[in-house]
Amino acid sequence: MSEEIFEQRINLEELNKAMLDMQNEIRKVIVGQDDMVRLIMVAILANGHVLIEGVPGVAKTLTAKLVAKCLQTGFSRIQFTPDLMPSDVLGTSIFNPGTGKFEFKRGPVFSNIVLIDEINRAPAKTQAALFEVMQEQQVTMDGITHVMNAPFMVIATQNPIEQEGTYRLPEAQLDRFLFKIVVPYPTEAEEINILQRFHQFTGDNITDNVVPVISDEQVMHLRQLIKNIVVEEKLIQFIAKISVATRNDKSIYLGASPRATLAVLNASKAYAALSGRDFVIPDDIIYIVKPVLRHRIILTPEKEMEGTAEDEVIEKIIHSIEVPR
């Protein structure tokens, strides 16, 4: 009875159609990787940035490009390298002899969807240049604040930390990503599907078939819808208990921040809407918690030496807390 009442609160038809259209466009090229695509769509709805980690060749960059192509919005790509400077990302002031004044020349970060490829190949100084723009969606240069056009989203890719020539991202920057999505290798069946699809394709670029299906205005409208998703008090308490538990767990050196708690709430609301519901259920929170927290907690040195994964500790914490019914 209560669910029937809930179903009438918010009309999610436009949202579900837009996301389904986007998913179908991406599937024209990408085989499998349903979790990655789903979480990126959740991040778009929740106004969050995404960090995608995986070995080279598992379609991290390609998926980010396809997402940008599905949106009728600006797109730029920045290849991070060890010699990249902050001005190469944000922009710099250039002297104009005609006016006799310095003018700010905007860098590639001034776009809507910004793909940062191999983000962990640039040193800490360049990483720090992203702090303000990722959190506040603005850049302050020479005392002047330049506000980004909405929607603004960073999709960053990185290879596993163990690979040569990579830097560990600062904790303050990791905390600004809504999700860290870990991309696995495809299954054998998916690999065969990939080979068949590319073998049969005769055009110049397989992404040419992908067309824009969502406008800037639609994205902003859908984000407003997400804010109205119903979350019961007991579920808010459940989210808070998970975050507090990460700060008290003996396996964890650094627990989740309040920003992480808010991220779980917002992402759960977006995931519920993506699932066709205008109310959050415990399963939404449980699904969202790992990609939200896995990059925000730091395990103790002992646990890291044992090879314990962040996901294992998060799983243990979830099981230790009574799930609301």
C-alpha positions as CSV (number, residue, x, y, z in Angstrom):
1,M,0.0,0.0,0.0
2,S,2.8,2.4,1.0
3,E,4.7,1.7,-2.2
4,E,1.7,2.6,-4.3
5,I,1.6,6.0,-2.6
6,F,5.4,6.4,-3.2
7,E,5.1,5.6,-6.9
8,Q,2.9,8.7,-7.4
9,R,5.2,11.2,-5.8
10,I,7.8,11.8,-8.6
11,N,7.4,11.1,-12.3
12,L,10.6,9.3,-13.3
13,E,9.6,8.4,-16.8
14,E,11.9,11.1,-18.4
15,L,14.8,10.1,-16.2
16,N,14.5,6.4,-17.0
17,K,14.1,7.0,-20.7
18,A,17.1,9.3,-20.8
19,M,19.3,6.9,-19.0
20,L,18.1,3.9,-21.0
21,D,18.8,5.8,-24.2
22,M,22.3,6.6,-23.0
23,Q,22.9,3.0,-21.9
24,N,21.8,1.7,-25.3
25,E,24.2,4.2,-27.1
26,I,27.1,3.1,-25.0
27,R,26.3,-0.6,-25.6
28,K,26.7,0.0,-29.4
29,V,30.4,-0.1,-28.7
30,I,31.1,-1.4,-25.2
31,V,30.6,-5.1,-24.4
32,G,29.9,-5.9,-20.8
33,Q,31.2,-3.5,-18.1
34,D,27.6,-2.9,-17.0
35,D,28.7,-1.9,-13.5
36,M,31.0,0.8,-14.8
37,V,28.3,2.2,-17.1
38,R,25.7,2.1,-14.4
39,L,27.8,3.9,-11.8
40,I,28.9,6.6,-14.3
41,M,25.2,7.3,-15.0
42,V,24.5,7.5,-11.2
43,A,27.4,10.0,-10.9
44,I,25.9,12.1,-13.7
45,L,22.6,12.2,-11.8
46,A,24.3,12.8,-8.4
47,N,26.6,15.6,-9.7
48,G,29.7,13.7,-8.9
49,H,33.2,13.0,-10.4
50,V,34.4,9.5,-11.2
51,L,37.7,7.7,-10.9
52,I,38.1,4.6,-13.1
53,E,40.9,2.2,-12.3
54,G,41.9,-0.8,-14.4
55,V,44.8,-2.2,-16.4
56,P,45.4,-0.7,-19.9
57,G,43.0,-1.9,-22.6
58,V,39.8,-2.5,-20.7
59,A,37.9,0.4,-22.3
60,K,38.3,3.0,-19.5
61,T,39.0,6.0,-21.8
62,L,36.7,4.7,-24.5
63,T,33.7,4.6,-22.1
64,A,34.4,8.1,-20.8
65,K,34.5,9.4,-24.4
66,L,31.2,7.6,-25.2
67,V,29.6,9.1,-22.1
68,A,30.6,12.6,-23.3
69,K,29.3,11.8,-26.8
70,C,25.9,10.8,-25.4
71,L,25.6,14.3,-23.8
72,Q,25.0,17.4,-25.9
73,T,27.7,19.3,-24.0
74,G,31.3,20.4,-24.1
75,F,34.1,17.8,-23.8
76,S,37.8,18.1,-23.4
77,R,40.6,15.5,-22.7
78,I,43.7,16.1,-20.7
79,Q,46.5,13.5,-20.9
80,F,48.4,13.6,-17.6
81,T,52.2,13.2,-17.8
82,P,55.0,13.6,-15.2
83,D,56.0,17.0,-16.7
84,L,52.4,18.5,-16.8
85,M,52.2,21.8,-15.0
86,P,49.1,23.3,-13.3
87,S,48.9,26.0,-15.9
88,D,48.6,23.3,-18.6
89,V,45.3,22.2,-16.9
90,L,43.8,25.4,-15.5
91,G,45.1,28.0,-17.9
92,T,47.5,31.0,-17.5
93,S,47.6,34.8,-17.7
94,I,49.1,36.1,-21.0
95,F,50.2,39.7,-21.6
96,N,48.3,41.4,-24.4
97,P,50.4,44.1,-26.0
98,G,47.3,45.7,-27.5
99,T,45.6,46.4,-24.2
100,G,48.7,46.5,-22.1
101,K,47.1,44.1,-19.7
102,F,47.3,40.4,-18.7
103,E,44.4,38.3,-19.9
104,F,43.5,34.9,-18.6
105,K,43.7,32.1,-21.2
106,R,41.5,29.3,-20.1
107,G,42.9,25.8,-19.9
108,P,41.3,22.5,-21.1
109,V,39.6,22.0,-17.7
110,F,37.1,24.7,-18.8
111,S,34.6,22.4,-20.3
112,N,31.6,20.3,-19.2
113,I,32.8,16.7,-19.3
114,V,36.6,16.6,-18.7
115,L,38.4,13.4,-19.3
116,I,41.7,13.2,-17.4
117,D,43.6,10.2,-18.8
118,E,46.0,8.4,-16.5
119,I,45.5,10.9,-13.7
120,N,48.1,9.2,-11.5
121,R,51.0,9.9,-13.9
122,A,51.2,13.6,-12.9
123,P,53.0,14.8,-9.7
124,A,51.3,16.2,-6.6
125,K,51.6,19.9,-7.7
126,T,49.5,19.2,-10.7
127,Q,47.0,17.1,-8.8
128,A,46.5,19.9,-6.3
129,A,45.5,22.2,-9.1
130,L,42.3,20.2,-9.4
131,F,41.2,20.6,-5.8
132,E,39.2,23.8,-6.1
133,V,37.6,23.1,-9.5
134,M,36.5,19.6,-8.5
135,Q,34.9,20.7,-5.2
136,E,33.7,24.2,-5.9
137,Q,33.4,24.1,-9.7
138,Q,35.4,27.2,-10.1
139,V,39.0,28.3,-10.7
140,T,40.6,31.2,-8.9
141,M,43.5,32.8,-10.9
142,D,45.2,36.1,-10.0
143,G,42.5,36.8,-7.4
144,I,39.7,36.4,-10.0
145,T,37.2,33.6,-9.7
146,H,36.1,31.9,-13.0
147,V,33.0,29.7,-12.5
148,M,32.6,26.6,-14.6
149,N,29.6,26.1,-16.9
150,A,27.1,23.5,-15.6
151,P,27.0,20.6,-15.8
152,F,30.7,20.0,-14.9
153,M,32.1,16.5,-14.4
154,V,35.5,15.0,-14.2
155,I,36.0,11.4,-15.4
156,A,39.5,10.3,-14.6
157,T,41.2,7.1,-15.5
158,Q,44.2,5.5,-13.8
159,N,46.3,2.4,-14.0
160,P,46.8,0.4,-10.8
161,I,49.3,2.1,-8.4
162,E,51.7,-0.9,-8.6
163,Q,52.5,0.0,-12.2
164,E,55.7,1.8,-13.0
165,G,55.7,5.6,-13.4
166,T,52.6,6.3,-11.3
167,Y,52.0,8.6,-8.3
168,R,49.6,8.0,-5.4
169,L,46.8,10.5,-5.5
170,P,46.5,12.8,-2.5
171,E,43.8,11.8,0.0
172,A,42.2,15.3,-0.3
173,Q,41.8,14.7,-4.1
174,L,40.5,11.2,-3.8
175,D,37.8,12.4,-1.4
176,R,36.5,14.7,-4.2
177,F,35.6,11.7,-6.4
178,L,32.1,10.4,-5.9
179,F,33.1,6.9,-7.0
180,K,36.2,4.8,-7.6
181,I,35.2,2.2,-10.2
182,V,37.5,-0.8,-10.5
183,V,37.2,-2.3,-14.0
184,P,37.9,-6.1,-14.3
185,Y,39.0,-8.0,-17.4
186,P,36.0,-9.2,-19.6
187,T,34.8,-12.7,-19.3
188,E,35.7,-15.2,-22.1
189,A,32.2,-14.8,-23.6
190,E,32.5,-11.0,-23.6
191,E,36.0,-11.2,-25.1
192,I,34.6,-13.3,-28.0
193,N,31.8,-10.8,-28.4
194,I,34.3,-7.9,-28.6
195,L,36.4,-9.8,-31.3
196,Q,33.3,-10.5,-33.3
197,R,32.0,-6.9,-33.1
198,F,35.2,-5.3,-34.2
199,H,35.9,-8.0,-36.8
200,Q,32.5,-7.3,-38.5
201,F,32.9,-3.5,-38.3
202,T,34.0,-2.0,-41.6
203,G,33.9,1.7,-40.9
204,D,36.7,4.1,-39.9
205,N,35.6,4.7,-36.3
206,I,33.2,2.5,-34.3
207,T,32.1,5.4,-32.1
208,D,30.6,7.3,-35.1
209,N,27.3,5.3,-34.5
210,V,26.9,6.9,-31.1
211,V,24.7,10.0,-31.0
212,P,23.8,12.6,-28.3
213,V,20.6,11.7,-26.5
214,I,20.7,14.1,-23.4
215,S,21.0,17.9,-23.4
216,D,22.6,20.1,-20.7
217,E,19.2,21.3,-19.7
218,Q,17.9,17.8,-19.2
219,V,20.9,16.8,-17.0
220,M,20.2,19.8,-14.8
221,H,16.5,19.0,-14.6
222,L,17.1,15.3,-13.8
223,R,19.5,16.3,-11.0
224,Q,16.7,18.4,-9.5
225,L,14.4,15.4,-9.6
226,I,17.0,13.3,-7.6
227,K,16.9,15.8,-4.7
228,N,13.2,14.8,-4.1
229,I,13.9,11.1,-3.8
230,V,12.5,9.9,-0.4
231,V,14.9,8.6,2.2
232,E,13.5,7.4,5.5
233,E,15.1,8.4,8.8
234,K,16.2,4.8,9.6
235,L,18.1,4.7,6.3
236,I,19.8,8.0,7.0
237,Q,20.9,6.5,10.4
238,F,22.1,3.4,8.6
239,I,24.4,5.5,6.3
240,A,25.8,7.4,9.3
241,K,26.5,4.2,11.2
242,I,28.5,2.9,8.3
243,S,30.7,6.0,8.1
244,V,31.2,6.1,11.9
245,A,32.1,2.4,11.9
246,T,34.9,3.1,9.4
247,R,36.4,5.6,11.9
248,N,36.4,3.1,14.7
249,D,37.5,-0.1,12.9
250,K,40.9,-1.4,13.9
251,S,41.7,-2.4,10.3
252,I,41.3,1.2,9.1
253,Y,43.9,4.0,9.7
254,L,41.8,6.8,8.0
255,G,38.0,6.5,8.0
256,A,35.3,8.1,5.8
257,S,34.8,11.8,6.0
258,P,31.4,13.6,6.3
259,R,31.8,14.3,2.6
260,A,31.8,10.5,2.0
261,T,28.6,10.2,4.1
262,L,26.9,12.8,1.9
263,A,28.2,11.0,-1.2
264,V,26.5,7.8,-0.1
265,L,23.2,9.6,0.5
266,N,23.2,11.4,-2.9
267,A,24.4,8.4,-4.8
268,S,21.8,6.1,-3.2
269,K,19.1,8.5,-4.2
270,A,20.4,8.6,-7.8
271,Y,20.7,4.8,-7.9
272,A,17.1,4.4,-6.6
273,A,15.8,6.7,-9.4
274,L,17.9,4.8,-11.9
275,S,16.2,1.6,-10.6
276,G,12.7,3.2,-11.3
277,R,12.0,4.0,-7.6
278,D,11.4,7.4,-6.0
279,F,12.4,6.1,-2.6
280,V,15.7,4.5,-1.3
281,I,15.9,1.0,0.0
282,P,18.7,-0.6,2.0
283,D,20.0,-2.5,-1.1
284,D,20.6,0.8,-2.8
285,I,22.9,1.9,0.0
286,I,24.7,-1.5,0.2
287,Y,25.4,-1.4,-3.6
288,I,26.7,2.2,-3.5
289,V,28.8,2.0,-0.4
290,K,31.9,0.2,-1.9
291,P,32.5,2.4,-4.9
292,V,32.0,5.5,-2.6
293,L,34.3,4.4,0.2
294,R,37.0,2.2,-1.3
295,H,39.2,5.1,-2.3
296,R,38.4,7.2,0.8
297,I,39.5,4.9,3.6
298,I,43.2,3.9,4.3
299,L,43.9,0.6,5.8
300,T,46.5,0.2,8.6
301,P,50.0,-0.8,7.4
302,E,49.5,-4.3,8.9
303,K,46.4,-4.9,6.8
304,E,48.0,-3.6,3.7
305,M,51.0,-5.9,4.2
306,E,48.5,-8.8,4.6
307,G,47.1,-7.9,1.2
308,T,43.6,-7.1,2.6
309,A,41.4,-5.2,0.1
310,E,39.4,-2.1,1.1
311,D,36.2,-3.8,-0.2
312,E,36.7,-6.7,2.2
313,V,36.8,-4.4,5.2
314,I,33.8,-2.4,3.9
315,E,31.9,-5.7,3.4
316,K,32.7,-6.7,7.0
317,I,31.5,-3.3,8.4
318,I,28.2,-3.6,6.5
319,H,27.6,-7.1,7.9
320,S,28.3,-5.8,11.4
321,I,25.5,-3.3,11.3
322,E,21.8,-4.2,11.4
323,V,20.2,-3.5,8.1
324,P,16.9,-1.5,8.5
325,R,13.7,-3.2,7.3
